[in-house]
């Protein structure tokens, strides 16, 4: 084991030296216009599986689909609901009926399937009815079908009116309609291409499809007939094109960004984190004249979960609480994360949401003496008699889990870190085969209910997101009340009560609330950041 640690350390040192030598040869340059055309370049290391919004289940797909499609509503930088193709709407007093009035000046991208090679068609209400019905079609098998599980019916009395009936009040429903899954698509094009619509996209967005060689390059061109304008009535978007590459190696991506071959970089990798950031999480001063860094709280909670149906010792709440008190989150963030993010000493709901409790009634600051006391109360003084605890994780989080292992060892706990491939770990968690596991939850929509749904008993995995298999009649009662509550102040109070209850029962250990990092060159202007880590290129310009 010692030899392995030393080898890993040596390997990191060699990579650091190699990176430093390469950096010395890179001139301070940045990308400019190409023949008076503004082309925005970014890289997607994960690749892009599809350009069909019905399958936009992760960021790599969501980002290009955001450029190609629109929905009824959209979210602003503060994640407030704003008009998009729907110019206004009304919600019935009982919260069951949503009536949307659509713009009459929105057109699909040009396609020969509309009649001629240069023809298009106006978006009408029946296009949304078709698009939403397609999402819930079992033959399509869209992972976004859950959005409409409570929809009781759709009406389109005329071309500019869409009425959605839901079975019971659900306050977050309106914001859910801003998800990419809910984009409008044209029946003619979708049904012509079938499954190949994934590579023949047609939407209404600020950019239209131009070229895609999978694993090599994706090019989107400006939609000259886009319906939105800026505050000065100038047509959007400003950019002429978007080019996406698919370099897998993160260190190569970093070097391409420094050379100016990429205009934007999202987040960072451990391989170069210490090169571009200080220990406080700010931009290294040596790059200040070339690069801008914008940060914002990310709606992503990183945590460790306990299997509440496991028949082992972790069913004892005192032991789970002792583990929560037994490691220093603030030290972990400083030395392993360069303070990227916020220590998870509060509840499960992350910073950046109205349901986040800045003064939680129950949380876990580092308190080893309290941890030892709880161990003794549980019958394991100093960890004596306690069996080895297996913590399942992936290689990407091995450093954090090793840190937790070391910290808990100081209070007498013997933790075994079990490293798994991501797919294997997801399956173990879904099937309840991991007693203690690493997880994360990134918001699907900006409402605390999205996080608190992970502890509702009816959402038990694998059918739902309750991976800890937590059960509480009181929690379920509060959750159902909050779902139906249309009074925002009352609903937030319910959210706080639910979050506090979860933390007291400790089915999870919150590690940290994540942070969005957007790196751009100085000549890139207008790129917005928000808690959903949206890539909004409508107002971006290159000077």
Buried (B, 14 or more C-beta within 10 A) or exposed (E): EEEEEEEEEEEEEEBBEEBEEEBEEEEEEBBEEEEEEBBBBBBBBEEBBBBBBBBBBEBBBBBBBBBBBBBBBBBEEEBEBEBBBBBEBEBEEEBBBBBBBBBEEBBBBBBEBBEEEEEBBBBBBBBBBBBBEBBBEEEBEBEBBBBBEBBEEBEBEEBBBBBBBBEEBBBBBBBBBBBBBBBBBBBBBBEBBEEEBBBBBBBBBBBBBEEBEEEEEBBBBBBEBBBBEEEEEEBBBBBBBBBBBBBEEBBEBBBBBBBBBBBBBBBBBBBBBBBBBEEEBEBEEEBEEBBBBEBBBBBBBBBBBBBBEBEBBBBBBBBBBBBBBBBBBBEBBBEBBBBBBBBBBBBBBBBBBBBBBEEBBBBBEBBBEBBBBBBBBBEBBEBEEBEEBBBBBBEEBBBBBBBBBEBBEEBBBEBEBBBBEEEEBBBBBBEBEBBBBBBEBBBBBBBBBBBBBBBBBEBBBEEBBBBBBBBBEEBBEBBBBBBEBEEEEEBBBBBBBBBBBBBEBBBBBBBBBBBBBBBBBEBBEBBBBBBBBBBBBBBBBBE
